[in-house]
Amino acid sequence: MGALDGLRVIDFGQYMAGPLAAMMLADHGADVIRVDPLSGPMWDTPANAVWNRGKRRISLDLKSAAGRRTAQELIASADVVVENFRPGVMDRLGLGAEESTNSNDRLIYLSLPGFSADDERASIPGWEGVVSASVGTYSGSLMADAPKPVYTAMPIASSYAAFVGCAGVSMALVARERDGFGQRIEASLHDSLYQAIGIRGLKFLDRAAPRGPVPWVGPYECSDGRWVFFHAAYSHFIRQFCIAAGVPQWLDEPWSKASEIQQDFSLADVARAQLTNIFLTRTAQEWEDLINQDGAGPPTVRCLDSAEWLHEPHAREAEIIVELDDPQIGPMLQPGIQVRMGGTPGEIRGPRKALDADRSDILSELSRTAPAAMRAPGQRLSQVLEGMTALDLCIILAGPTCGRTLAEFGADVVKIDNPSRENGILLHEDINRGKRSLLLDLKRDEGREAFMELAADVDVVVQNYRLGKVGGLGVDYESVRRINPDVVYASLNAFGEIGPWAERAGWEQLAQAASGMQTRYGDTEPTLQPFAINDYGTGINGAFGVGMALYHRLRTGEGQQVFTALARTASTIQSNLLHGYEGKRWDEPHGQDAVGEGPLHRIYEAADGWLFVGAKPEQADDVPTESEFRTRSVAEWIAELTATGIGAAPIESVESAMTAERAIRLGLSVTREHEGRGRVRTNGPSVRMSRTPVNIGRPAMLPGSAGAEVLGERASSLSEAGVLVAAG
């Protein structure tokens, strides 16, 4: 049932990143053996019921010679190892990447440390908050900076390390299937956060950044005191809203036209006042039902809290939320599978097992398992997807991020945009680097025919239209599969491919609103989380799914469709909190005054700024009081605390993270000349692949500038590209 059936994964992970990554592999068929300390997981949390589902379990004392020998035997029998200790810890135990891959050259060894091995902070305890502090995570909402640091309970760093790491593993499996060799992968929590920064770090150095129609996108209070998030970013959505709301006369007003608001920003205040008043005339549920009644209205959703999302009928019917009977907790609602596959759907193999439940079976298997055979050196790939091709039909962030990630792994990605799209190609410089650019109007016969000829011999197609939209254009999976039976076709959307909301359009903000993220981060008004975490996370997870599908195709010759969605990602990111069971308490930090989880994991103000401190309970006596922190500088406190083994880091802004010397040197922040746009700063890839490194690729091309090249090299009937150019 899973693309990863037959693979063995050894999970040494603790806290969140490692266990979450291994869980995502288990959900797709891998036999994951969870190695616990004798006393159980280092973090005693109900979330372990999520992260350790579907795994077999054995407890080992890695400080003992016998425990280390068993661990070495497990690694020798494995396809994949997952660990997220500080750099050097596994090496000192004799279980490190170099030693393990030297003895098993087919092994894929995934490390998810807080800070990378080459980071000067590598020895600092990489707690979620400590890592996040230095990458601008506490600098405020996606829409506006905050006057002081704001803590978010979202474990963005741990989640992104797992997402980036799983994408790396699936791609490393593709490389191994192609040339026979494994490799080492590192996706540190710190470096992976640069993938989440995304558009917050995008900067045009030679011209002003473009602005959009702000008042038609935002949260609005309704007559019952509840809020909806409303997203009418385009003129057709504004028209649909005005007609549904019974105010068609608004369409004649200048403040209802995005183009005029962009010319005269004072109109935005008028539009916001009108929208504020009209939303107060109905309840939040009434507005959601009215606007979405035919599935085609402007994306609008009630701002739910996480407890409501767990029980929302769509979340349950779409299997974004599932129920398992945990042996310790009992019936438990929790996030479902992040990526769904059409041919190898995957499944949750069961609830978490008891500590050490599978010891006898695992040890018995080891006695019968020969270590993997060493392979003779052969021709190796320079990049995982070299020689493979992809067509990217996506817009905005999530889908194009999937295509961008495939390009970073070496695929030749052709980005196809609509030549008449309103507002042009948004955020082009961020999400279309490394691709060749082509403009095709898929509503015209000539455009569709050109696309289908390109699709006839492509390896991957990626699209993120709402459900049913590509079918109307005739470029859906079934249509492509008829001419290209083994194609891998990735479909990304807002709310999933099944369930009552499947046909709704949606963006980052809608996924945050529905899943409880905005309610948790806001006070009286729902507030967007710091980064576009669902968009970028969904794009990376889409690449994870494509990698698994390509791996399956290399073994069987079968293509298939891959699905993931913003709402799935929003639920997975909240897997530390998003579970429901008898006695559940929703007591996590929330609101714009949140500073942390408690005195040992929180933001403190020093004499000259702010820092984050992360400590273990046994270190409590070494953590100063709030008033003591104000007596000395951030640098002084960090030096003193880290010398005692406590994690500490300064609270940095996104700008300081993007201008940090290390980020620039390693390509996490890249400034390049873009044709027609001058110098533009974007983030770069963060995953480290020891044998098939990723590559940032070319700067984003001028839209359509590769059209003649792409069409001319593919099929004879497309060689006269001038016909298409003349047709627009």
C-alpha positions in Angstrom: 0.0 0.0 0.0 3.0 2.3 0.4 5.6 3.7 -1.9 8.2 2.9 0.7 7.2 -0.7 1.3 10.2 -2.9 2.0 12.4 -0.1 3.3 13.8 -0.3 6.9 14.2 2.9 8.8 16.0 3.2 12.2 14.6 6.1 14.2 16.9 7.5 16.9 15.1 10.8 16.9 14.1 12.6 20.1 11.8 15.5 20.8 10.0 16.4 17.5 12.0 16.7 14.3 13.4 13.2 14.1 10.3 11.3 15.3 8.0 13.4 12.9 10.3 12.7 9.9 10.3 9.0 10.7 6.5 9.0 11.2 6.1 10.5 7.7 8.2 7.7 6.3 6.2 5.1 8.2 2.9 6.5 6.9 4.1 5.5 3.4 5.0 1.9 4.2 8.5 2.0 5.6 9.2 -0.4 8.5 10.3 2.1 11.1 12.1 0.7 14.1 12.0 3.3 16.9 15.0 3.2 19.3 14.0 4.6 22.7 16.1 5.3 25.8 15.4 2.8 28.5 13.3 5.4 30.3 11.3 6.3 27.2 11.2 9.4 25.0 13.2 12.4 26.2 10.1 14.6 25.9 7.1 13.2 27.8 4.3 14.6 25.7 0.9 13.3 24.3 2.3 14.2 20.9 4.4 11.1 21.1 1.2 9.2 20.3 1.2 11.0 16.9 4.9 10.9 16.1 5.4 7.2 17.1 2.4 5.7 15.4 2.9 2.9 13.0 6.4 2.1 14.3 8.0 -0.9 16.0 9.8 -0.1 19.2 12.9 -1.3 21.0 14.7 0.3 24.0 18.5 0.5 24.1 21.0 2.0 26.4 23.3 3.6 23.9 25.8 4.4 26.7 26.5 0.7 27.2 28.6 -1.4 24.8 25.8 -4.0 24.4 23.3 -1.3 23.5 25.7 0.3 21.0 26.4 -3.1 19.3 22.7 -3.7 18.8 22.3 -0.2 17.4 25.2 -0.8 15.0 23.5 -4.0 13.9 20.3 -2.2 13.3 22.1 0.5 11.2 23.8 -2.3 9.2 20.4 -3.7 8.3 18.9 -0.4 7.4 18.1 1.6 4.3 17.6 4.9 6.2 18.7 6.2 9.6 17.1 9.3 11.2 18.7 11.1 14.1 18.5 14.7 15.5 21.1 14.9 18.2 23.7 17.7 18.4 26.5 17.2 15.9 29.2 14.8 17.1 26.9 12.9 19.6 26.3 9.9 17.3 30.0 9.9 16.2 31.1 9.6 19.8 28.7 6.6 20.2 30.2 4.9 17.1 26.9 5.4 15.3 27.7 8.5 13.2 27.1 9.1 9.5 30.6 8.6 8.3 31.2 5.3 10.1 27.8 4.0 9.2 27.9 4.8 5.5 31.4 3.5 5.2 30.2 0.1 6.3 26.9 0.3 4.4 27.3 2.3 1.2 23.6 2.0 0.3 22.6 3.7 3.6 20.8 7.0 3.6 21.7 8.8 6.9 19.5 11.8 7.8 20.7 14.2 10.5 18.3 16.9 11.9 20.4 18.8 14.5 19.4 22.2 15.9 22.5 23.8 14.4 24.6 22.3 11.5 27.9 20.7 12.2 29.7 23.7 10.5 27.8 26.3 12.5 29.7 28.0 15.3 26.7 27.4 17.5 26.7 23.6 16.9 27.5 22.8 20.5 24.6 24.9 21.9 21.5 22.9 22.8 19.3 23.4 19.8 15.9 23.8 21.5 13.1 24.9 19.1 12.9 28.4 20.7 16.7 28.9 20.7 17.0 28.0 17.0 13.9 30.0 16.0 15.1 33.2 17.8 18.0 33.7 15.5 16.0 33.4 12.2 13.3 36.1 12.8 10.5 33.8 13.9 9.6 36.0 16.8 9.6 39.3 14.9 5.9 39.5 14.3 3.1 38.5 12.0 3.5 37.8 8.3 1.6 41.1 7.7 3.5 43.4 10.1 6.4 43.5 12.5 5.7 43.6 16.2 7.0 46.3 18.6 8.5 43.5 20.8 9.2 39.8 20.3 6.1 37.5 20.1 6.4 33.8 20.8 4.5 31.4 18.6 3.6 27.9 19.9 4.0 26.6 16.3 7.2 24.4 16.1 8.1 25.8 12.7 11.8 24.9 12.9 11.2 21.2 13.9 8.4 20.8 11.3 10.5 22.3 8.5 13.5 20.2 9.4 11.3 17.1 9.1 9.8 18.3 5.8 13.1 19.2 4.2 14.7 16.0 5.6 11.9 13.8 4.2 12.2 15.5 0.8 15.9 14.8 0.9 15.3 11.1 1.8 12.9 10.5 -1.0 15.3 12.1 -3.5 18.2 10.1 -2.1 16.2 7.0 -2.6 15.7 8.0 -6.3 19.4 8.5 -6.6 20.2 5.2 -4.9 17.7 3.4 -7.3 19.5 5.1 -10.2 23.1 4.5 -9.3 23.2 2.2 -6.3 24.6 4.5 -3.6 23.3 6.0 -0.4 24.5 9.3 1.1 24.4 11.6 4.1 21.8 14.3 4.5 21.7 17.1 6.9 18.7 19.4 7.4 19.3 21.4 10.6 16.4 23.1 12.3 18.1 26.5 11.9 18.9 26.3 8.2 15.6 24.7 7.4 13.9 27.8 8.8 15.2 29.8 5.8 12.7 27.9 3.7 9.9 29.2 5.9 11.1 32.8 5.7 10.4 32.9 2.0 8.7 36.1 1.0 9.5 37.8 4.3 13.1 37.8 3.2 12.5 38.7 -0.5 13.9 42.1 -1.2 14.2 44.2 -4.3 17.3 46.3 -3.9 17.0 48.5 -7.0 13.2 49.2 -7.1 10.2 49.2 -4.8 8.5 45.9 -4.1 5.0 45.5 -5.6 1.9 46.0 -3.4 -1.4 44.3 -3.6 -5.1 45.1 -2.8 -4.8 44.8 1.0 -8.5 45.6 2.1 -9.9 42.8 0.1 -7.7 40.3 1.9 -8.0 40.1 5.7 -10.0 39.1 8.8 -13.4 40.6 9.4 -15.6 40.4 12.5 -19.2 39.2 12.0 -22.5 39.8 13.8 -22.0 36.9 16.3 -18.5 38.1 17.4 -16.8 35.4 15.3 -14.4 36.2 12.5 -14.0 35.1 9.0 -10.8 35.4 6.8 -11.8 36.8 3.4 -9.5 36.6 0.4 -10.8 38.4 -2.7 -7.5 39.2 -4.3 -8.7 39.3 -7.9 -11.4 41.2 -9.7 -13.5 38.2 -10.5 -13.6 37.3 -6.7 -14.6 40.9 -5.9 -17.4 40.7 -8.5 -18.6 37.4 -7.1 -18.7 38.8 -3.5 -20.5 41.9 -4.4 -23.2 40.0 -6.2 -23.6 37.3 -3.4 -23.6 40.0 -0.7 -26.4 42.0 -2.5 -24.2 45.1 -3.2 -23.6 45.0 -7.0 -23.5 48.8 -7.0 -20.1 48.5 -5.3 -18.6 47.3 -8.6 -18.9 50.9 -9.9 -16.8 52.3 -7.1 -13.1 52.9 -7.5 -12.3 51.3 -4.1 -13.6 48.0 -5.5 -10.9 47.9 -8.2 -7.5 46.5 -7.3 -5.8 48.5 -10.0 -7.1 51.8 -8.7 -6.3 51.0 -5.0 -2.7 50.3 -6.1 -2.6 53.8 -7.6 -4.4 55.6 -4.7 -3.8 53.8 -1.4 -6.4 56.1 0.4 -9.1 54.1 -1.4 -8.0 51.1 0.7 -9.3 52.8 3.9 -12.7 53.3 2.2 -12.9 49.7 1.0 -12.0 48.4 4.5 -14.6 50.5 6.2 -17.3 49.3 3.8 -16.3 45.7 4.2 -16.1 46.0 8.0 -19.7 47.3 8.1 -21.2 44.7 5.7 -19.5 41.7 7.5 -21.2 42.8 10.7 -24.6 42.1 9.1 -24.4 38.3 9.2 -22.8 35.6 11.4 -19.5 34.0 10.4 -21.2 30.8 9.5 -23.7 32.6 7.3 -21.0 34.4 5.5 -19.0 31.2 4.9 -22.1 29.4 3.6 -23.2 32.3 1.4 -19.9 33.0 -0.2 -19.0 29.3 -0.8 -22.4 28.1 -1.8 -21.4 27.1 -5.3 -17.7 26.4 -4.5 -16.6 29.2 -6.8 -16.8 32.3 -4.6 -13.9 34.2 -3.1 -12.1 32.1 -0.5 -13.7 32.7 2.9 -13.5 30.6 6.0 -14.4 31.0 9.7 -11.5 31.6 12.0 -11.7 28.4 14.0 -9.7 27.3 17.0 -7.8 24.1 16.9 -10.4 22.2 19.0 -13.0 23.2 16.4 -10.8 22.1 13.5 -10.4 18.6 15.0 -14.2 18.2 14.8 -14.9 20.1 11.6 -16.7 17.7 9.2 -14.5 18.5 6.3 -11.3 17.8 8.3 -12.7 14.4 9.2 -14.1 13.5 5.8 -10.9 14.6 4.0 -8.9 12.5 6.5 -6.9 15.5 7.4 -7.9 14.6 11.0 -8.1 10.9 11.9 -8.9 8.9 15.0 -6.6 6.2 16.6 -7.0 4.3 19.8 -3.8 5.0 21.6 -2.9 2.3 24.2 -2.0 5.0 26.8 -4.4 7.8 26.0 -7.4 6.0 24.5 -9.3 7.3 21.5 -7.4 10.3 20.1 -7.9 12.7 17.2 -4.7 13.6 15.4 -3.3 14.8 12.1 -3.7 12.3 9.2 -1.2 11.5 6.4 0.6 14.6 5.0 1.0 13.3 1.4 -1.6 11.1 -0.2 -0.7 8.9 -3.3 -3.1 7.7 -6.0 -1.4 4.4 -6.7 0.3 3.7 -3.4 -1.9 5.5 -1.0 -0.1 4.7 2.2 -1.8 4.2 5.6 -1.3 4.7 9.3 -0.3 1.2 10.3 -1.7 1.5 13.8 -1.4 3.5 17.0 1.7 3.9 19.0 3.0 0.7 20.6 4.2 0.3 24.2 7.8 1.0 25.0 10.1 -1.9 24.0 7.1 -3.8 22.6 8.9 -5.4 19.7 12.3 -6.2 21.2 12.1 -10.0 20.7 11.0 -9.8 17.1 13.6 -7.1 16.2 16.5 -9.0 17.8 15.4 -12.2 16.2 15.4 -10.6 12.8 18.8 -9.1 13.3 20.2 -12.6 13.9 18.9 -13.6 10.5 19.8 -10.4 8.6 23.1 -10.1 6.7 24.6 -6.6 6.5 24.0 -4.9 3.2 26.6 -5.8 0.5 29.2 -3.2 -0.4 29.0 -2.1 -4.1 31.9 -1.6 -6.4 32.4 2.1 -7.4 30.4 3.0 -10.4 29.1 6.0 -12.4 27.5 8.4 -9.9 24.9 11.1 -10.4 25.9 14.7 -9.9 22.3 15.6 -9.0 19.4 13.3 -8.1 17.0 14.4 -10.9 19.5 15.1 -13.7 18.0 14.1 -17.0 14.5 14.3 -15.7 11.9 16.9 -16.7 8.9 18.6 -15.1 6.1 21.0 -16.1 5.0 23.5 -13.4 1.5 24.9 -13.9 1.3 26.5 -10.5 0.7 30.0 -9.2 1.6 32.0 -6.0 3.6 30.0 -3.5 2.9 26.3 -2.6 2.8 24.7 -6.1 5.7 26.8 -7.5 7.8 25.9 -4.4 7.3 22.2 -5.3 8.6 22.9 -8.8 11.4 25.0 -7.5 12.5 22.2 -5.2 12.5 19.7 -8.1 14.8 22.2 -10.0 17.1 22.4 -7.0 17.4 18.6 -7.1 18.4 18.8 -10.8 15.2 18.5 -12.8 14.8 20.6 -15.9 11.6 22.5 -14.9 9.5 24.5 -17.3 7.3 27.0 -15.6 4.1 27.6 -17.5 2.2 30.8 -16.8 -1.0 32.4 -18.3 0.0 35.4 -20.5 -3.1 37.3 -19.5 -3.1 36.6 -15.7 -4.3 39.5 -13.6 -1.5 41.1 -11.5 1.1 39.3 -13.6 3.2 36.5 -12.1 3.2 37.2 -8.3 6.3 36.7 -6.3 8.0 35.4 -9.4 11.6 36.1 -8.2 11.0 34.0 -5.1 9.4 30.9 -6.5 10.5 30.6 -10.1 14.3 30.5 -9.8 16.0 27.6 -11.5 13.2 27.2 -14.0 12.7 28.0 -17.7 9.7 30.2 -18.3 7.0 29.7 -20.9 3.7 31.5 -21.3 0.7 29.4 -22.6 -3.0 30.3 -22.5 -4.6 26.9 -21.7 -8.0 28.2 -22.4 -7.1 28.4 -26.1 -6.8 25.3 -28.3 -3.2 26.3 -29.4 -2.1 26.6 -25.8 -3.6 23.3 -24.7 -2.2 21.5 -27.7 1.3 22.9 -27.0 1.0 21.8 -23.3 -0.1 18.3 -24.2 2.8 17.8 -26.7 5.2 18.9 -24.0 3.5 16.6 -21.4 3.8 13.6 -23.7 7.3 12.8 -22.6 7.7 14.7 -19.3 8.5 12.9 -16.0 6.5 15.1 -13.7 3.6 17.6 -13.9 2.8 19.9 -10.9 -0.4 21.9 -10.6 -2.2 23.7 -7.8 -5.6 24.6 -9.2 -8.7 24.0 -7.2 -10.3 20.5 -7.6 -11.9 20.2 -11.0 -10.4 23.3 -12.6 -7.7 21.4 -14.6 -10.3 19.0 -15.8 -12.2 21.9 -17.4 -9.0 22.9 -19.1 -8.3 19.4 -20.3 -4.9 19.1 -18.7 -5.9 16.9 -15.7 -4.1 13.7 -14.6 -6.4 11.4 -16.6 -5.9 13.4 -19.8 -2.1 13.5 -19.4 -1.9 9.9 -18.4 -3.6 8.8 -21.7 -0.6 10.2 -23.6 2.0 9.6 -20.9 1.0 6.5 -18.8 4.0 6.6 -16.4 3.8 10.3 -15.6 4.0 11.5 -11.9 1.3 14.1 -11.5 1.4 16.2 -8.4 -1.8 18.1 -7.3 -1.6 20.6 -4.5 -4.5 22.6 -3.2 -5.9 24.3 -0.2 -8.2 21.8 1.5 -7.5 18.4 0.0 -8.7 16.3 -2.8 -11.7 14.8 -1.0 -14.3 16.2 1.4 -16.9 18.9 1.2 -14.4 21.8 0.9 -12.3 20.0 -1.8 -13.5 22.4 -4.6 -12.8 25.6 -2.6 -10.0 27.8 -3.5 -7.7 28.9 -0.8 -4.4 30.5 0.2 -2.0 30.4 3.2 -4.3 32.7 5.2 -7.3 30.4 4.8 -5.4 27.3 6.0 -4.2 29.3 9.0 -7.7 30.5 9.7 -9.4 27.1 9.5 -6.9 25.1 11.5 -6.7 27.4 14.5 -3.3 29.0 13.8 -4.6 32.6 13.5 -6.9 32.3 16.6 -4.0 31.0 18.7 -1.5 33.7 17.5 -4.0 36.6 17.8 -5.8 38.4 20.6 -9.2 39.8 19.9 -8.4 39.7 16.2 -7.1 36.6 14.4 -3.5 37.2 13.4 -1.3 35.5 10.7 1.7 33.5 11.9 5.2 34.9 11.2 5.8 33.2 7.8 3.8 31.6 5.0 4.4 28.3 6.7 1.7 26.3 5.0 2.5 27.4 1.5 6.2 26.6 1.6 5.7 23.5 3.7 3.1 22.2 1.2 5.5 22.8 -1.7 8.3 20.9 0.1 6.0 18.1 1.0 4.8 18.0 -2.6 8.4 17.4 -3.6 8.6 14.7 -0.9 5.6 13.0 -2.6 7.1 13.4 -6.1 10.3 11.8 -4.9 8.5 8.8 -3.4 6.4 8.5 -6.7 9.6 8.6 -8.8 11.2 6.0 -6.5 8.2 3.7 -6.9 8.2 4.3 -10.7 11.9 3.3 -10.9 11.1 0.0 -9.2 7.8 -0.8 -10.9 7.5 1.4 -14.0 4.2 2.8 -12.7 3.4 6.5 -12.5 0.7 7.9 -10.2 -0.9 11.0 -8.9 0.4 12.8 -5.7 -1.8 14.9 -3.5 -1.1 17.3 -0.6 -2.8 20.4 0.7 -2.3 23.5 2.8 -4.7 22.3 5.4 -2.8 19.0 5.7 0.4 21.0 6.3 -1.3 23.3 8.8 -2.3 20.2 10.8 1.1 18.5 10.6 2.9 21.6 11.7 0.6 21.7 14.8 1.2 18.0 15.6 2.7 19.0 18.9 -0.7 20.4 19.9 -3.4 19.3 17.5 -4.9 16.2 19.2 -8.1 15.6 21.0 -8.8 13.1 23.8 -10.6 12.8 27.0 -9.1 15.3 29.5 -7.2 17.3 26.8 -6.3 20.8 28.1 -5.7 23.6 25.5 -3.3 25.6 27.6 -0.4 26.4 25.2 0.9 30.0 24.9 -1.3 32.2 22.7 -1.8 35.8 21.8 0.5 38.7 21.0 1.9 38.9 24.5 3.1 35.3 24.6 6.8 34.9 25.6 7.3 31.2 25.9 6.3 27.9 27.4 7.4 28.7 30.9 10.5 30.1 32.8 12.8 27.5 31.3 11.8 28.0 27.7 11.0 31.7 26.9 11.9 35.1 25.7 13.7 37.4 28.2 14.6 41.1 28.0 18.2 42.0 28.7 19.7 45.5 29.2 20.1 46.1 25.4 17.7 43.7 23.7 16.0 40.3 23.9 17.2 36.7 24.0 15.6 33.3 24.1 16.6 30.8 26.8 16.1 27.0 26.7 17.0 24.9 29.7 16.2 21.5 31.2 14.4 21.2 34.6 17.6 20.3 36.4 19.2 23.6 35.1 16.4 25.7 36.7 18.7 27.1 39.4 21.1 28.5 36.7 18.4 30.5 34.9 18.2 34.1 36.2 15.0 35.9 37.0 13.3 38.5 34.8 14.7 41.4 36.8 18.2 39.9 36.8 18.2 39.5 33.0 17.7 43.3 32.6 21.0 44.0 34.4 23.3 42.8 31.7 23.6 42.7 27.9 22.3 40.0 25.6 25.9 39.0 24.6 27.0 38.7 28.3 24.0 36.5 29.2 24.5 34.2 26.1 28.2 33.7 26.9 27.4 32.9 30.5 24.4 30.6 29.9 25.9 28.6 27.1 29.1 28.1 29.1 26.9 26.2 31.6 25.2 24.1 28.9 22.0 26.1 28.7 20.7 27.1 25.3 20.5 30.8 24.5 20.3 33.0 21.4 19.6 36.6 20.6 16.1 37.5 19.2 16.9 38.5 15.6 14.8 40.0 12.9 14.2 38.5 9.5 16.4 41.2 8.0 19.3 40.3 10.3 18.9 36.6 9.5 19.0 37.4 5.7 22.1 39.5 6.0 24.0 37.2 8.4 27.5 36.4 7.1 27.0 32.6 7.4 23.6 32.7 5.6 25.2 34.6 2.6 28.3 32.4 2.6 26.3 29.1 2.5 23.7 30.4 0.0 20.8 30.5 2.5 20.4 34.2 1.5 21.4 35.0 -2.1 21.4 38.4 -3.9 21.6 38.2 -7.7 20.9 40.3 -10.7 17.6 39.6 -12.3 16.9 40.6 -15.9 14.6 43.6 -15.9 14.3 43.8 -12.1 17.9 44.6 -10.9 19.3 43.0 -7.8 16.9 40.8 -5.9 17.5 39.0 -2.6 15.9 35.6 -2.1 16.5 32.6 0.1 18.4 29.5 -1.2 18.1 25.8 -0.6 19.1 24.5 2.8 19.3 20.7 2.7 22.8 19.2 2.5 23.3 16.1 0.3 26.8 14.6 0.6 26.8 13.0 -2.9 24.1 14.7 -5.0 24.1 18.3 -3.8 21.2 20.7 -4.5 21.7 23.8 -6.6 19.9 27.1 -6.5 19.8 27.3 -10.3 19.5 30.4 -12.4 17.7 33.6 -11.3 14.0 33.7 -12.2 13.8 34.5 -16.0 11.7 37.2 -17.6 8.3 35.5 -17.9 8.0 33.7 -21.3 11.7 34.3 -22.2 12.4 30.6 -22.8 9.3 30.0 -24.9 10.9 29.7 -28.3 13.7 27.5 -26.8 11.3 25.1 -25.0 8.8 24.8 -27.8 11.5 24.5 -30.5 13.4 21.6 -28.9 10.5 19.3 -28.1 8.2 18.5 -31.0 8.2 19.2 -34.7 4.7 20.7 -34.6 5.8 23.2 -32.0 9.0 24.3 -33.8 7.2 27.2 -35.4 6.8 29.0 -32.1 6.0 32.2 -33.9 2.4 31.1 -34.4 1.9 30.9 -30.7 3.6 34.2 -30.1 1.4 35.9 -32.7 -1.7 34.4 -30.9 -0.5 35.9 -27.6 
